[in-house]
Amino acid sequence: MIAAKQTYCTKCKTNVDIIDGKYARLANNRAVFEGQCSQCGTKLTKARVMPRSSSAIMVKRRRKGLLR
């Protein structure tokens, strides 16, 4: 098991630990942490688990003819 993470459970209406957690990728290639609620067993997904690297930030580039 990966280190305990917490997220909000909509069924329990409180912050709970995620059990049996694992990292996964969504269809849009976003990293998430998936697991089950420690109290009720509902499937939970935590979306913001990895910090954005400086290379991933989009840099606004100058287009030909638009900016002079």
mmCIF file as Biopython writes it, N, C-alpha, C and O atoms, coordinates in Angstrom:
data_model
#
loop_
_atom_site.group_PDB
_atom_site.id
_atom_site.type_symbol
_atom_site.label_atom_id
_atom_site.label_alt_id
_atom_site.label_comp_id
_atom_site.label_asym_id
_atom_site.label_entity_id
_atom_site.label_seq_id
_atom_site.pdbx_PDB_ins_code
_atom_site.Cartn_x
_atom_site.Cartn_y
_atom_site.Cartn_z
_atom_site.occupancy
_atom_site.B_iso_or_equiv
_atom_site.auth_seq_id
_atom_site.auth_asym_id
_atom_site.pdbx_PDB_model_num
ATOM 1   N N  . MET A ? 1  ? 0.839   -1.187 0.000   1.0 0.0 1  A 1 
ATOM 2   C CA . MET A ? 1  ? 0.000   0.000  0.000   1.0 0.0 1  A 1 
ATOM 3   C C  . MET A ? 1  ? 0.878   1.243  0.000   1.0 0.0 1  A 1 
ATOM 4   O O  . MET A ? 1  ? 1.914   1.274  0.665   1.0 0.0 1  A 1 
ATOM 5   N N  . ILE A ? 2  ? 0.475   2.248  -0.731  1.0 0.0 2  A 1 
ATOM 6   C CA . ILE A ? 2  ? 1.181   3.521  -0.787  1.0 0.0 2  A 1 
ATOM 7   C C  . ILE A ? 2  ? 0.791   4.339  0.447   1.0 0.0 2  A 1 
ATOM 8   O O  . ILE A ? 2  ? -0.249  4.091  1.056   1.0 0.0 2  A 1 
ATOM 9   N N  . ALA A ? 3  ? 1.613   5.297  0.804   1.0 0.0 3  A 1 
ATOM 10  C CA . ALA A ? 3  ? 1.362   6.123  1.985   1.0 0.0 3  A 1 
ATOM 11  C C  . ALA A ? 3  ? -0.074  6.646  2.006   1.0 0.0 3  A 1 
ATOM 12  O O  . ALA A ? 3  ? -0.664  6.952  0.970   1.0 0.0 3  A 1 
ATOM 13  N N  . ALA A ? 4  ? -0.614  6.738  3.222   1.0 0.0 4  A 1 
ATOM 14  C CA . ALA A ? 4  ? -2.012  7.155  3.383   1.0 0.0 4  A 1 
ATOM 15  C C  . ALA A ? 4  ? -2.228  8.567  2.870   1.0 0.0 4  A 1 
ATOM 16  O O  . ALA A ? 4  ? -1.470  9.481  3.196   1.0 0.0 4  A 1 
ATOM 17  N N  . LYS A ? 5  ? -3.259  8.735  2.073   1.0 0.0 5  A 1 
ATOM 18  C CA . LYS A ? 5  ? -3.655  10.052 1.578   1.0 0.0 5  A 1 
ATOM 19  C C  . LYS A ? 5  ? -5.080  10.285 2.045   1.0 0.0 5  A 1 
ATOM 20  O O  . LYS A ? 5  ? -5.824  9.343  2.318   1.0 0.0 5  A 1 
ATOM 21  N N  . GLN A ? 6  ? -5.444  11.544 2.133   1.0 0.0 6  A 1 
ATOM 22  C CA . GLN A ? 6  ? -6.794  11.880 2.544   1.0 0.0 6  A 1 
ATOM 23  C C  . GLN A ? 6  ? -7.500  12.631 1.437   1.0 0.0 6  A 1 
ATOM 24  O O  . GLN A ? 6  ? -6.887  13.382 0.679   1.0 0.0 6  A 1 
ATOM 25  N N  . THR A ? 7  ? -8.801  12.414 1.359   1.0 0.0 7  A 1 
ATOM 26  C CA . THR A ? 7  ? -9.648  13.162 0.447   1.0 0.0 7  A 1 
ATOM 27  C C  . THR A ? 7  ? -11.060 13.189 1.026   1.0 0.0 7  A 1 
ATOM 28  O O  . THR A ? 7  ? -11.352 12.489 1.996   1.0 0.0 7  A 1 
ATOM 29  N N  . TYR A ? 8  ? -11.927 13.991 0.434   1.0 0.0 8  A 1 
ATOM 30  C CA . TYR A ? 8  ? -13.294 14.156 0.919   1.0 0.0 8  A 1 
ATOM 31  C C  . TYR A ? 8  ? -14.178 13.055 0.359   1.0 0.0 8  A 1 
ATOM 32  O O  . TYR A ? 8  ? -14.215 12.838 -0.853  1.0 0.0 8  A 1 
ATOM 33  N N  . CYS A ? 9  ? -14.884 12.366 1.225   1.0 0.0 9  A 1 
ATOM 34  C CA . CYS A ? 9  ? -15.836 11.336 0.808   1.0 0.0 9  A 1 
ATOM 35  C C  . CYS A ? 9  ? -17.223 11.971 0.765   1.0 0.0 9  A 1 
ATOM 36  O O  . CYS A ? 9  ? -17.698 12.513 1.763   1.0 0.0 9  A 1 
ATOM 37  N N  . THR A ? 10 ? -17.865 11.899 -0.392  1.0 0.0 10 A 1 
ATOM 38  C CA . THR A ? 10 ? -19.184 12.519 -0.546  1.0 0.0 10 A 1 
ATOM 39  C C  . THR A ? 10 ? -20.283 11.730 0.159   1.0 0.0 10 A 1 
ATOM 40  O O  . THR A ? 10 ? -21.345 12.279 0.455   1.0 0.0 10 A 1 
ATOM 41  N N  . LYS A ? 11 ? -20.041 10.464 0.426   1.0 0.0 11 A 1 
ATOM 42  C CA . LYS A ? 11 ? -21.039 9.653  1.123   1.0 0.0 11 A 1 
ATOM 43  C C  . LYS A ? 11 ? -20.959 9.872  2.641   1.0 0.0 11 A 1 
ATOM 44  O O  . LYS A ? 11 ? -21.986 9.993  3.309   1.0 0.0 11 A 1 
ATOM 45  N N  . CYS A ? 12 ? -19.726 9.922  3.179   1.0 0.0 12 A 1 
ATOM 46  C CA . CYS A ? 12 ? -19.525 10.130 4.618   1.0 0.0 12 A 1 
ATOM 47  C C  . CYS A ? 12 ? -19.568 11.609 5.003   1.0 0.0 12 A 1 
ATOM 48  O O  . CYS A ? 12 ? -19.751 11.942 6.174   1.0 0.0 12 A 1 
ATOM 49  N N  . LYS A ? 13 ? -19.399 12.493 4.021   1.0 0.0 13 A 1 
ATOM 50  C CA . LYS A ? 13 ? -19.378 13.941 4.233   1.0 0.0 13 A 1 
ATOM 51  C C  . LYS A ? 13 ? -18.265 14.378 5.188   1.0 0.0 13 A 1 
ATOM 52  O O  . LYS A ? 13 ? -18.469 15.251 6.030   1.0 0.0 13 A 1 
ATOM 53  N N  . THR A ? 14 ? -17.086 13.764 5.050   1.0 0.0 14 A 1 
ATOM 54  C CA . THR A ? 14 ? -15.937 14.108 5.872   1.0 0.0 14 A 1 
ATOM 55  C C  . THR A ? 14 ? -14.654 13.724 5.147   1.0 0.0 14 A 1 
ATOM 56  O O  . THR A ? 14 ? -14.688 12.967 4.176   1.0 0.0 14 A 1 
ATOM 57  N N  . ASN A ? 15 ? -13.518 14.245 5.616   1.0 0.0 15 A 1 
ATOM 58  C CA . ASN A ? 15 ? -12.232 13.846 5.057   1.0 0.0 15 A 1 
ATOM 59  C C  . ASN A ? 15 ? -11.845 12.492 5.631   1.0 0.0 15 A 1 
ATOM 60  O O  . ASN A ? 15 ? -11.873 12.294 6.845   1.0 0.0 15 A 1 
ATOM 61  N N  . VAL A ? 16 ? -11.484 11.565 4.759   1.0 0.0 16 A 1 
ATOM 62  C CA . VAL A ? 16 ? -11.144 10.209 5.182   1.0 0.0 16 A 1 
ATOM 63  C C  . VAL A ? 16 ? -9.834  9.780  4.532   1.0 0.0 16 A 1 
ATOM 64  O O  . VAL A ? 16 ? -9.397  10.363 3.540   1.0 0.0 16 A 1 
ATOM 65  N N  . ASP A ? 17 ? -9.212  8.745  5.111   1.0 0.0 17 A 1 
ATOM 66  C CA . ASP A ? 17 ? -8.022  8.154  4.513   1.0 0.0 17 A 1 
ATOM 67  C C  . ASP A ? 17 ? -8.432  7.244  3.369   1.0 0.0 17 A 1 
ATOM 68  O O  . ASP A ? 17 ? -9.477  6.596  3.419   1.0 0.0 17 A 1 
ATOM 69  N N  . ILE A ? 18 ? -7.602  7.203  2.339   1.0 0.0 18 A 1 
ATOM 70  C CA . ILE A ? 18 ? -7.834  6.302  1.212   1.0 0.0 18 A 1 
ATOM 71  C C  . ILE A ? 18 ? -7.093  5.004  1.493   1.0 0.0 18 A 1 
ATOM 72  O O  . ILE A ? 18 ? -5.892  5.021  1.765   1.0 0.0 18 A 1 
ATOM 73  N N  . ILE A ? 19 ? -7.802  3.877  1.427   1.0 0.0 19 A 1 
ATOM 74  C CA . ILE A ? 19 ? -7.154  2.578  1.607   1.0 0.0 19 A 1 
ATOM 75  C C  . ILE A ? 19 ? -7.037  1.882  0.256   1.0 0.0 19 A 1 
ATOM 76  O O  . ILE A ? 19 ? -7.793  2.176  -0.670  1.0 0.0 19 A 1 
ATOM 77  N N  . ASP A ? 20 ? -6.094  0.969  0.151   1.0 0.0 20 A 1 
ATOM 78  C CA . ASP A ? 20 ? -5.815  0.246  -1.100  1.0 0.0 20 A 1 
ATOM 79  C C  . ASP A ? 20 ? -5.591  1.224  -2.248  1.0 0.0 20 A 1 
ATOM 80  O O  . ASP A ? 20 ? -6.082  1.017  -3.358  1.0 0.0 20 A 1 
ATOM 81  N N  . GLY A ? 21 ? -4.846  2.287  -1.970  1.0 0.0 21 A 1 
ATOM 82  C CA . GLY A ? 21 ? -4.632  3.333  -2.966  1.0 0.0 21 A 1 
ATOM 83  C C  . GLY A ? 21 ? -3.563  2.984  -3.979  1.0 0.0 21 A 1 
ATOM 84  O O  . GLY A ? 21 ? -2.614  2.257  -3.685  1.0 0.0 21 A 1 
ATOM 85  N N  . LYS A ? 22 ? -3.735  3.513  -5.174  1.0 0.0 22 A 1 
ATOM 86  C CA . LYS A ? 22 ? -2.744  3.330  -6.238  1.0 0.0 22 A 1 
ATOM 87  C C  . LYS A ? 22 ? -2.814  4.522  -7.181  1.0 0.0 22 A 1 
ATOM 88  O O  . LYS A ? 22 ? -3.855  5.165  -7.316  1.0 0.0 22 A 1 
ATOM 89  N N  . TYR A ? 23 ? -1.692  4.806  -7.830  1.0 0.0 23 A 1 
ATOM 90  C CA . TYR A ? 23 ? -1.655  5.869  -8.829  1.0 0.0 23 A 1 
ATOM 91  C C  . TYR A ? 23 ? -2.186  5.325  -10.144 1.0 0.0 23 A 1 
ATOM 92  O O  . TYR A ? 23 ? -1.941  4.172  -10.496 1.0 0.0 23 A 1 
ATOM 93  N N  . ALA A ? 24 ? -2.917  6.169  -10.868 1.0 0.0 24 A 1 
ATOM 94  C CA . ALA A ? 24 ? -3.478  5.768  -12.162 1.0 0.0 24 A 1 
ATOM 95  C C  . ALA A ? 24 ? -3.483  6.977  -13.088 1.0 0.0 24 A 1 
ATOM 96  O O  . ALA A ? 24 ? -3.237  8.105  -12.660 1.0 0.0 24 A 1 
ATOM 97  N N  . ARG A ? 25 ? -3.766  6.726  -14.358 1.0 0.0 25 A 1 
ATOM 98  C CA . ARG A ? 25 ? -3.871  7.795  -15.358 1.0 0.0 25 A 1 
ATOM 99  C C  . ARG A ? 25 ? -5.272  7.772  -15.943 1.0 0.0 25 A 1 
ATOM 100 O O  . ARG A ? 25 ? -5.812  6.707  -16.240 1.0 0.0 25 A 1 
ATOM 101 N N  . LEU A ? 26 ? -5.859  8.952  -16.109 1.0 0.0 26 A 1 
ATOM 102 C CA . LEU A ? 26 ? -7.166  9.066  -16.741 1.0 0.0 26 A 1 
ATOM 103 C C  . LEU A ? 26 ? -7.003  9.068  -18.254 1.0 0.0 26 A 1 
ATOM 104 O O  . LEU A ? 26 ? -5.880  9.028  -18.757 1.0 0.0 26 A 1 
ATOM 105 N N  . ALA A ? 27 ? -8.101  9.113  -18.977 1.0 0.0 27 A 1 
ATOM 106 C CA . ALA A ? 27 ? -8.071  9.105  -20.437 1.0 0.0 27 A 1 
ATOM 107 C C  . ALA A ? 27 ? -7.378  10.344 -20.998 1.0 0.0 27 A 1 
ATOM 108 O O  . ALA A ? 27 ? -6.817  10.297 -22.093 1.0 0.0 27 A 1 
ATOM 109 N N  . ASN A ? 28 ? -7.414  11.454 -20.254 1.0 0.0 28 A 1 
ATOM 110 C CA . ASN A ? 28 ? -6.744  12.674 -20.707 1.0 0.0 28 A 1 
ATOM 111 C C  . ASN A ? 28 ? -5.301  12.756 -20.205 1.0 0.0 28 A 1 
ATOM 112 O O  . ASN A ? 28 ? -4.692  13.826 -20.238 1.0 0.0 28 A 1 
ATOM 113 N N  . ASN A ? 29 ? -4.758  11.634 -19.741 1.0 0.0 29 A 1 
ATOM 114 C CA . ASN A ? 29 ? -3.368  11.487 -19.297 1.0 0.0 29 A 1 
ATOM 115 C C  . ASN A ? 29 ? -3.076  12.245 -17.999 1.0 0.0 29 A 1 
ATOM 116 O O  . ASN A ? 29 ? -1.920  12.569 -17.727 1.0 0.0 29 A 1 
ATOM 117 N N  . ARG A ? 30 ? -4.087  12.527 -17.209 1.0 0.0 30 A 1 
ATOM 118 C CA . ARG A ? 30 ? -3.903  13.196 -15.926 1.0 0.0 30 A 1 
ATOM 119 C C  . ARG A ? 30 ? -3.655  12.158 -14.835 1.0 0.0 30 A 1 
ATOM 120 O O  . ARG A ? 30 ? -4.326  11.127 -14.794 1.0 0.0 30 A 1 
ATOM 121 N N  . ALA A ? 31 ? -2.700  12.424 -13.957 1.0 0.0 31 A 1 
ATOM 122 C CA . ALA A ? 31 ? -2.378  11.503 -12.876 1.0 0.0 31 A 1 
ATOM 123 C C  . ALA A ? 31 ? -3.369  11.676 -11.727 1.0 0.0 31 A 1 
ATOM 124 O O  . ALA A ? 31 ? -3.656  12.800 -11.314 1.0 0.0 31 A 1 
ATOM 125 N N  . VAL A ? 32 ? -3.888  10.568 -11.215 1.0 0.0 32 A 1 
ATOM 126 C CA . VAL A ? 32 ? -4.818  10.595 -10.087 1.0 0.0 32 A 1 
ATOM 127 C C  . VAL A ? 32 ? -4.427  9.507  -9.095  1.0 0.0 32 A 1 
ATOM 128 O O  . VAL A ? 32 ? -3.661  8.599  -9.420  1.0 0.0 32 A 1 
ATOM 129 N N  . PHE A ? 33 ? -4.960  9.609  -7.889  1.0 0.0 33 A 1 
ATOM 130 C CA . PHE A ? 33 ? -4.759  8.608  -6.850  1.0 0.0 33 A 1 
ATOM 131 C C  . PHE A ? 33 ? -6.120  7.995  -6.560  1.0 0.0 33 A 1 
ATOM 132 O O  . PHE A ? 33 ? -7.030  8.696  -6.115  1.0 0.0 33 A 1 
ATOM 133 N N  . GLU A ? 34 ? -6.273  6.701  -6.805  1.0 0.0 34 A 1 
ATOM 134 C CA . GLU A ? 34 ? -7.558  6.021  -6.627  1.0 0.0 34 A 1 
ATOM 135 C C  . GLU A ? 34 ? -7.481  5.035  -5.472  1.0 0.0 34 A 1 
ATOM 136 O O  . GLU A ? 34 ? -6.429  4.457  -5.198  1.0 0.0 34 A 1 
ATOM 137 N N  . GLY A ? 35 ? -8.607  4.853  -4.804  1.0 0.0 35 A 1 
ATOM 138 C CA . GLY A ? 35 ? -8.684  3.899  -3.712  1.0 0.0 35 A 1 
ATOM 139 C C  . GLY A ? 35 ? -10.101 3.830  -3.176  1.0 0.0 35 A 1 
ATOM 140 O O  . GLY A ? 35 ? -11.061 4.199  -3.853  1.0 0.0 35 A 1 
ATOM 141 N N  . GLN A ? 36 ? -10.214 3.344  -1.926  1.0 0.0 36 A 1 
ATOM 142 C CA . GLN A ? 36 ? -11.522 3.210  -1.299  1.0 0.0 36 A 1 
ATOM 143 C C  . GLN A ? 36 ? -11.558 3.987  0.005   1.0 0.0 36 A 1 
ATOM 144 O O  . GLN A ? 36 ? -10.532 4.183  0.658   1.0 0.0 36 A 1 
ATOM 145 N N  . CYS A ? 37 ? -12.750 4.425  0.373   1.0 0.0 37 A 1 
ATOM 146 C CA . CYS A ? 37 ? -12.966 5.124  1.639   1.0 0.0 37 A 1 
ATOM 147 C C  . CYS A ? 37 ? -12.723 4.148  2.786   1.0 0.0 37 A 1 
ATOM 148 O O  . CYS A ? 37 ? -13.157 2.998  2.727   1.0 0.0 37 A 1 
ATOM 149 N N  . SER A ? 38 ? -12.029 4.607  3.831   1.0 0.0 38 A 1 
ATOM 150 C CA . SER A ? 38 ? -11.730 3.731  4.961   1.0 0.0 38 A 1 
ATOM 151 C C  . SER A ? 38 ? -12.952 3.470  5.837   1.0 0.0 38 A 1 
ATOM 152 O O  . SER A ? 38 ? -12.937 2.539  6.642   1.0 0.0 38 A 1 
ATOM 153 N N  . GLN A ? 39 ? -14.011 4.271  5.697   1.0 0.0 39 A 1 
ATOM 154 C CA . GLN A ? 39 ? -15.188 4.100  6.542   1.0 0.0 39 A 1 
ATOM 155 C C  . GLN A ? 39 ? -16.332 3.369  5.842   1.0 0.0 39 A 1 
ATOM 156 O O  . GLN A ? 39 ? -16.945 2.478  6.429   1.0 0.0 39 A 1 
ATOM 157 N N  . CYS A ? 40 ? -16.628 3.742  4.577   1.0 0.0 40 A 1 
ATOM 158 C CA . CYS A ? 40 ? -17.796 3.149  3.911   1.0 0.0 40 A 1 
ATOM 159 C C  . CYS A ? 40 ? -17.438 2.290  2.697   1.0 0.0 40 A 1 
ATOM 160 O O  . CYS A ? 40 ? -18.290 1.550  2.206   1.0 0.0 40 A 1 
ATOM 161 N N  . GLY A ? 41 ? -16.205 2.367  2.202   1.0 0.0 41 A 1 
ATOM 162 C CA . GLY A ? 41 ? -15.792 1.526  1.081   1.0 0.0 41 A 1 
ATOM 163 C C  . GLY A ? 41 ? -16.095 2.085  -0.297  1.0 0.0 41 A 1 
ATOM 164 O O  . GLY A ? 41 ? -15.895 1.392  -1.295  1.0 0.0 41 A 1 
ATOM 165 N N  . THR A ? 42 ? -16.573 3.324  -0.378  1.0 0.0 42 A 1 
ATOM 166 C CA . THR A ? 42 ? -16.867 3.953  -1.662  1.0 0.0 42 A 1 
ATOM 167 C C  . THR A ? 42 ? -15.579 4.211  -2.430  1.0 0.0 42 A 1 
ATOM 168 O O  . THR A ? 42 ? -14.548 4.527  -1.836  1.0 0.0 42 A 1 
ATOM 169 N N  . LYS A ? 43 ? -15.638 4.075  -3.762  1.0 0.0 43 A 1 
ATOM 170 C CA . LYS A ? 43 ? -14.471 4.347  -4.596  1.0 0.0 43 A 1 
ATOM 171 C C  . LYS A ? 43 ? -14.194 5.847  -4.597  1.0 0.0 43 A 1 
ATOM 172 O O  . LYS A ? 43 ? -15.093 6.646  -4.857  1.0 0.0 43 A 1 
ATOM 173 N N  . LEU A ? 44 ? -12.937 6.234  -4.303  1.0 0.0 44 A 1 
ATOM 174 C CA . LEU A ? 44 ? -12.543 7.637  -4.249  1.0 0.0 44 A 1 
ATOM 175 C C  . LEU A ? 44 ? -11.436 7.913  -5.252  1.0 0.0 44 A 1 
ATOM 176 O O  . LEU A ? 44 ? -10.613 7.043  -5.536  1.0 0.0 44 A 1 
ATOM 177 N N  . THR A ? 45 ? -11.419 9.117  -5.782  1.0 0.0 45 A 1 
ATOM 178 C CA . THR A ? 45 ? -10.379 9.545  -6.714  1.0 0.0 45 A 1 
ATOM 179 C C  . THR A ? 45 ? -9.893  10.920 -6.288  1.0 0.0 45 A 1 
ATOM 180 O O  . THR A ? 45 ? -10.687 11.850 -6.144  1.0 0.0 45 A 1 
ATOM 181 N N  . LYS A ? 46 ? -8.584  11.047 -6.087  1.0 0.0 46 A 1 
ATOM 182 C CA . LYS A ? 46 ? -7.983  12.337 -5.744  1.0 0.0 46 A 1 
ATOM 183 C C  . LYS A ? 46 ? -7.206  12.813 -6.952  1.0 0.0 46 A 1 
ATOM 184 O O  . LYS A ? 46 ? -6.269  12.146 -7.392  1.0 0.0 46 A 1 
ATOM 185 N N  . ALA A ? 47 ? -7.587  13.974 -7.501  1.0 0.0 47 A 1 
ATOM 186 C CA . ALA A ? 47 ? -7.045  14.413 -8.786  1.0 0.0 47 A 1 
ATOM 187 C C  . ALA A ? 47 ? -5.727  15.162 -8.668  1.0 0.0 47 A 1 
ATOM 188 O O  . ALA A ? 47 ? -4.828  14.921 -9.473  1.0 0.0 47 A 1 
ATOM 189 N N  . ARG A ? 48 ? -5.575  16.044 -7.720  1.0 0.0 48 A 1 
ATOM 190 C CA . ARG A ? 48 ? -4.359  16.858 -7.661  1.0 0.0 48 A 1 
ATOM 191 C C  . ARG A ? 48 ? -3.334  16.212 -6.738  1.0 0.0 48 A 1 
ATOM 192 O O  . ARG A ? 48 ? -3.227  16.576 -5.567  1.0 0.0 48 A 1 
ATOM 193 N N  . VAL A ? 49 ? -2.585  15.255 -7.271  1.0 0.0 49 A 1 
ATOM 194 C CA . VAL A ? 49 ? -1.627  14.536 -6.444  1.0 0.0 49 A 1 
ATOM 195 C C  . VAL A ? 49 ? -0.187  14.833 -6.803  1.0 0.0 49 A 1 
ATOM 196 O O  . VAL A ? 49 ? 0.697   14.648 -5.967  1.0 0.0 49 A 1 
ATOM 197 N N  . MET A ? 50 ? 0.078   15.283 -8.007  1.0 0.0 50 A 1 
ATOM 198 C CA . MET A ? 50 ? 1.445   15.547 -8.431  1.0 0.0 50 A 1 
ATOM 199 C C  . MET A ? 50 ? 1.598   17.020 -8.787  1.0 0.0 50 A 1 
ATOM 200 O O  . MET A ? 50 ? 0.745   17.590 -9.467  1.0 0.0 50 A 1 
ATOM 201 N N  . PRO A ? 51 ? 2.684   17.635 -8.329  1.0 0.0 51 A 1 
ATOM 202 C CA . PRO A ? 51 ? 2.889   19.041 -8.678  1.0 0.0 51 A 1 
ATOM 203 C C  . PRO A ? 51 ? 3.228   19.198 -10.147 1.0 0.0 51 A 1 
ATOM 204 O O  . PRO A ? 51 ? 3.797   18.295 -10.761 1.0 0.0 51 A 1 
ATOM 205 N N  . ARG A ? 52 ? 2.881   20.334 -10.706 1.0 0.0 52 A 1 
ATOM 206 C CA . ARG A ? 52 ? 3.210   20.598 -12.107 1.0 0.0 52 A 1 
ATOM 207 C C  . ARG A ? 52 ? 4.691   20.928 -12.198 1.0 0.0 52 A 1 
ATOM 208 O O  . ARG A ? 52 ? 5.201   21.733 -11.419 1.0 0.0 52 A 1 
ATOM 209 N N  . SER A ? 53 ? 5.366   20.321 -13.129 1.0 0.0 53 A 1 
ATOM 210 C CA . SER A ? 53 ? 6.770   20.653 -13.333 1.0 0.0 53 A 1 
ATOM 211 C C  . SER A ? 53 ? 6.859   21.910 -14.179 1.0 0.0 53 A 1 
ATOM 212 O O  . SER A ? 53 ? 5.908   22.274 -14.872 1.0 0.0 53 A 1 
ATOM 213 N N  . SER A ? 54 ? 7.989   22.560 -14.120 1.0 0.0 54 A 1 
ATOM 214 C CA . SER A ? 54 ? 8.139   23.810 -14.862 1.0 0.0 54 A 1 
ATOM 215 C C  . SER A ? 54 ? 8.091   23.572 -16.364 1.0 0.0 54 A 1 
ATOM 216 O O  . SER A ? 54 ? 7.742   24.476 -17.122 1.0 0.0 54 A 1 
ATOM 217 N N  . SER A ? 55 ? 8.439   22.361 -16.804 1.0 0.0 55 A 1 
ATOM 218 C CA . SER A ? 55 ? 8.403   22.071 -18.234 1.0 0.0 55 A 1 
ATOM 219 C C  . SER A ? 55 ? 6.981   21.847 -18.731 1.0 0.0 55 A 1 
ATOM 220 O O  . SER A ? 55 ? 6.720   21.965 -19.928 1.0 0.0 55 A 1 
ATOM 221 N N  . ALA A ? 56 ? 6.056   21.525 -17.822 1.0 0.0 56 A 1 
ATOM 222 C CA . ALA A ? 56 ? 4.682   21.244 -18.225 1.0 0.0 56 A 1 
ATOM 223 C C  . ALA A ? 56 ? 3.849   22.515 -18.378 1.0 0.0 56 A 1 
ATOM 224 O O  . ALA A ? 56 ? 2.782   22.490 -18.991 1.0 0.0 56 A 1 
ATOM 225 N N  . ILE A ? 57 ? 4.329   23.609 -17.829 1.0 0.0 57 A 1 
ATOM 226 C CA . ILE A ? 57 ? 3.576   24.855 -17.918 1.0 0.0 57 A 1 
ATOM 227 C C  . ILE A ? 57 ? 3.679   25.396 -19.337 1.0 0.0 57 A 1 
ATOM 228 O O  . ILE A ? 57 ? 4.770   25.527 -19.893 1.0 0.0 57 A 1 
ATOM 229 N N  . MET A ? 58 ? 2.545   25.700 -19.898 1.0 0.0 58 A 1 
ATOM 230 C CA . MET A ? 58 ? 2.527   26.199 -21.271 1.0 0.0 58 A 1 
ATOM 231 C C  . MET A ? 58 ? 3.105   27.611 -21.315 1.0 0.0 58 A 1 
ATOM 232 O O  . MET A ? 58 ? 2.742   28.480 -20.522 1.0 0.0 58 A 1 
ATOM 233 N N  . VAL A ? 59 ? 3.990   27.804 -22.239 1.0 0.0 59 A 1 
ATOM 234 C CA . VAL A ? 59 ? 4.606   29.111 -22.420 1.0 0.0 59 A 1 
ATOM 235 C C  . VAL A ? 59 ? 3.962   29.776 -23.628 1.0 0.0 59 A 1 
ATOM 236 O O  . VAL A ? 59 ? 3.872   29.187 -24.705 1.0 0.0 59 A 1 
ATOM 237 N N  . LYS A ? 60 ? 3.520   31.001 -23.431 1.0 0.0 60 A 1 
ATOM 238 C CA . LYS A ? 60 ? 2.895   31.725 -24.529 1.0 0.0 60 A 1 
ATOM 239 C C  . LYS A ? 60 ? 3.985   32.128 -25.523 1.0 0.0 60 A 1 
ATOM 240 O O  . LYS A ? 60 ? 4.943   32.813 -25.167 1.0 0.0 60 A 1 
ATOM 241 N N  . ARG A ? 61 ? 3.828   31.708 -26.730 1.0 0.0 61 A 1 
ATOM 242 C CA . ARG A ? 61 ? 4.841   31.985 -27.739 1.0 0.0 61 A 1 
ATOM 243 C C  . ARG A ? 61 ? 4.336   33.006 -28.735 1.0 0.0 61 A 1 
ATOM 244 O O  . ARG A ? 61 ? 3.137   33.136 -28.983 1.0 0.0 61 A 1 
ATOM 245 N N  . ARG A ? 62 ? 5.274   33.713 -29.287 1.0 0.0 62 A 1 
ATOM 246 C CA . ARG A ? 62 ? 4.972   34.736 -30.274 1.0 0.0 62 A 1 
ATOM 247 C C  . ARG A ? 62 ? 4.698   34.094 -31.621 1.0 0.0 62 A 1 
ATOM 248 O O  . ARG A ? 62 ? 5.506   33.301 -32.104 1.0 0.0 62 A 1 
ATOM 249 N N  . ARG A ? 63 ? 3.575   34.423 -32.231 1.0 0.0 63 A 1 
ATOM 250 C CA . ARG A ? 63 ? 3.227   33.873 -33.538 1.0 0.0 63 A 1 
ATOM 251 C C  . ARG A ? 63 ? 3.672   34.827 -34.629 1.0 0.0 63 A 1 
ATOM 252 O O  . ARG A ? 63 ? 3.703   36.043 -34.443 1.0 0.0 63 A 1 
ATOM 253 N N  . LYS A ? 64 ? 4.007   34.265 -35.745 1.0 0.0 64 A 1 
ATOM 254 C CA . LYS A ? 64 ? 4.447   35.084 -36.873 1.0 0.0 64 A 1 
ATOM 255 C C  . LYS A ? 64 ? 3.306   35.975 -37.346 1.0 0.0 64 A 1 
ATOM 256 O O  . LYS A ? 64 ? 2.186   35.513 -37.562 1.0 0.0 64 A 1 
ATOM 257 N N  . GLY A ? 65 ? 3.608   37.247 -37.503 1.0 0.0 65 A 1 
ATOM 258 C CA . GLY A ? 65 ? 2.639   38.174 -38.054 1.0 0.0 65 A 1 
ATOM 259 C C  . GLY A ? 65 ? 1.648   38.747 -37.056 1.0 0.0 65 A 1 
ATOM 260 O O  . GLY A ? 65 ? 1.042   39.781 -37.335 1.0 0.0 65 A 1 
ATOM 261 N N  . LEU A ? 66 ? 1.457   38.110 -35.892 1.0 0.0 66 A 1 
ATOM 262 C CA . LEU A ? 66 ? 0.478   38.609 -34.932 1.0 0.0 66 A 1 
ATOM 263 C C  . LEU A ? 66 ? 1.089   39.615 -33.963 1.0 0.0 66 A 1 
ATOM 264 O O  . LEU A ? 66 ? 0.512   40.671 -33.703 1.0 0.0 66 A 1 
ATOM 265 N N  . LEU A ? 67 ? 2.254   39.280 -33.435 1.0 0.0 67 A 1 
ATOM 266 C CA . LEU A ? 67 ? 2.921   40.175 -32.493 1.0 0.0 67 A 1 
ATOM 267 C C  . LEU A ? 67 ? 4.182   40.722 -33.137 1.0 0.0 67 A 1 
ATOM 268 O O  . LEU A ? 67 ? 4.947   39.978 -33.750 1.0 0.0 67 A 1 
ATOM 269 N N  . ARG A ? 68 ? 4.394   41.996 -33.002 1.0 0.0 68 A 1 
ATOM 270 C CA . ARG A ? 68 ? 5.606   42.585 -33.602 1.0 0.0 68 A 1 
ATOM 271 C C  . ARG A ? 68 ? 6.430   43.284 -32.585 1.0 0.0 68 A 1 
ATOM 272 O O  . ARG A ? 68 ? 7.481   43.835 -32.914 1.0 0.0 68 A 1 
#
